[in-house]
Structures are given as structure tokens and as C-alpha cells.
Amino acid sequence: MSGRVTVIGGGLAGAEAAWQLARAGLDVDLWEMRPACRTPAHQTDRLGELVCSNSFRNATLETAVGLLKEEMRRLGSLVMRIADAHRVPAGACLAVDRTRFAAALTAAVEAEPRIRLVREEVRAIPDGLTIVATGPLTSPALSEALRLALGAAHLYFYDAIAPTVTADSIDMTVAWRASRYDKGGEDYVNCPLDRAQYYAFVDAVLAAEKVPTRDFERCIYFEGCMPIEEMARRGRDTLAFGPMRPVGLVDPRTGRRPYACVQLRQDDAEGRLFNMVGFQTKMTYPEQRRVFRMIPGLEHAEFVRLGSLHRNTYVDAPSLLLPSLQVIQRRRLLLAGQLVGVEGYVESAAMGLLAGLNVARLSRGEPTLVPPRTTALGSLLAYITQRGRREFQPMNANYGLFPPLARPLRGREKKLALAERALADLAAWQARAGLEPAAAERRLA
């Protein structure tokens, strides 16, 4: 291929994508609008600035995000190499000195002769091979360009995320499957509350600690994504007439309609995950775990995603993207990072890594890469690109997305077995694709 590859966005995903392309022998223009065009969240002009936290979350193989880190290391990730080099004490988590991390990432990219760092805002999407990895604070001009390229219906500017739990952590001796008025079969799981349980739950929601709204987040709540605590402030019965309305539901164990009911809707094709319908919230994560476990049937719920409502630009990935991260109707355009509907630093960087690898293959006329479904990277990719998904919401890496094991296991043993299978399948896939771990290490040298 002649010409240069364009990568837009100098965050974790964009820097990782540019690095992978350069190591594959391609010339790259990496566009970053800071410092000429600043955002309300960033404080510096460094690449990969961590604006929310210095934590890359759990680093053990007992978590899917810990496994994802290890997969990225084996694929030659620049972000992981620098994160490991600048880690600070954080128990089982990988946390970094954020100043040194961003400085080292910027220095590595600037020192790479095949990468040309351009400090200007991009206001239109180029025609050539391009990766857009501009993150949740994509500029208004580029957001408009994306809207025109993808269609207004496929671009979102806020998250209204409801918590998601694993199916096997729901107590089905209390909950039951049914749709309202028995219409639609048994698509929903229903958790009933009596009068006393309902008012205790409302009081707990109102009293719980909330996450303060930051300056760069939208403060306007749309009726369709109103946090449950905002609804509860309108009156203690509001939730019972809103997302917890019991109309059309009869508890088969009592033969009566409960006073209130929490409905959970299947969130994945395999039925391993269920989201709490209408339960977007600004409660802190610890408070969500405490308060939501007051709901009968969810006393031991395992949360793979907790609720939020905040400013975030992302696309309707299931309707727009191939598993290669190519836009279906525009195959020379790839999206990466949080823009594709993943949550978290590690997940965003992982999407940049895959986008970089795939653009390199496209430039050589080779088939694109899709990692095994059994890996952390592959399971997350499958979730965000599953065709036909309705009401798509961003997701982070979690073991609830993985295909089941051949033998039934639980707890820590199950998670370690999933990790062992993932790393074995990753190694076999790398060998088939010519991405041997040793070769990845040589590219970083």
C-alpha cells in the first residue's frame, strides 16, 4: 500500500494502534488535538493521559481484566509494557504513576521514526486506511463527521448503563421467569418485593452515597435514562410506578401480584448475563452492590457491570462494526478504544492493539484477525459486535462473557480454568496468525 495510515486520537487506543502499525513497517500520522484544542477533562498534552484514575484494575488471572492484560502482553502491547514499568503499590491491582506513565508513552511514540505526531484537530474523516480512536470526549467537529459517516442513529453522546449480573448468581428459588401478562414467553427474570421491602429499598437508594457529576459530564437527565435516585426523589412511590411496576406480573409461588418488582433482561446471546431494566444510577459502586443486594433474589448477585450515567461518545457497534473493527459500509475505516463501546483503560487499549494489527494486515492484502471467542479479547469483541443486539450498552471485560467450560466449576477454580483455556487458545491462534509471542517481543526491542 502506498501512502500513510491515519490514526486519530492520542489516547491509550490511538497510541497503541500507531505503535502496532509502526512495528509492522507502516508509516503513521497520529493526530492529537491537544494542546491546540483542549478538553474539559485533560490537564496536559501528553499521550495516554489517565484522567479518571491511575488504576488499570485487577492484575490477577482470577479476573477477566487481569487475563486481558496478560493477553496484551503476549501480543506485544506498548501500553502494557509501559504500565508494568511504572506501576505503584496497589495490592492485587495494576496501578501506575500516571505522570510518568503518560510521559513514557509519549516519549516512546515520539521516538518511533515511522510515527509522525500531528498536533491538530481532525474535522473530517480521511478516505485512506484510518483508525478513529478519539474516546468519550470526541470533539464536536469530529463527532459531526462521524454522525454523517455512520448515521445519527448510531452515535450516542451519553451512557445510561444499568447494572448487569451473572445468571447463575440469581436466586431462582425467589425470582421467576415471565413477561408481563405472559406476553413474550419467559424473557425476563422477576425479583418480587413486598411493601416493607420496597420502602426499605427506596430509603436505601435515597440515602446511598452518589458519584458527583463532573464538569465535563452532561447534567441533563433524559426521561428515558433517569437515574433511579432521581426518580425516587420525586416521591417514594415513583419507582413502583416506573421501572419497578409490578403490573402484569403474578408471582407463581403466591398467586398474587407483588407490591413491586425488579425485572432483569437477558444481555447476551447465551443467557449468561442479565441486566437490571431501568436501573441506571449515580450511586457509587460499593453502594450499588450493597443496595441492590437488598432486592430479593439478588442477595448474592455477582455484578459484571455496575450502573452509571455520564458523558460518553460511543457508537452502536453491533450494527456498525465487523469483528475486525472495520465499519461495515466503509471497510477502510476502523474504530477503536472506548468509542466502540468498551469500558476501561485496558479494554480501550486492547481495541487499539487489534485495530492496529488489522490495518497492517489490510495494507498487505491479508485476512483480518479475530481472536478466539474463549479469550478475554475475543469474548469482549464478540459482545460489542454481536449482530442484532438491541439497546447496546458499553461493557468491560468479565468472565460472564466467556463460553462455558466443558466441565462445571465454580468460584476461583472456574475463573482460573477459563484463564488457562484462554491463554492456551491465544497461543494456538498466535501461531496460526504468525503472531508468536517471541516475535511480538522482538518487535518491541
Summary of the structure (lengths in Angstrom):
residues: 445
radius of gyration: 22.4
end to end distance: 25.2
largest distance: 72.0
contacts: 1483
relative contact order: 0.17
helix: 38%
strand: 18%
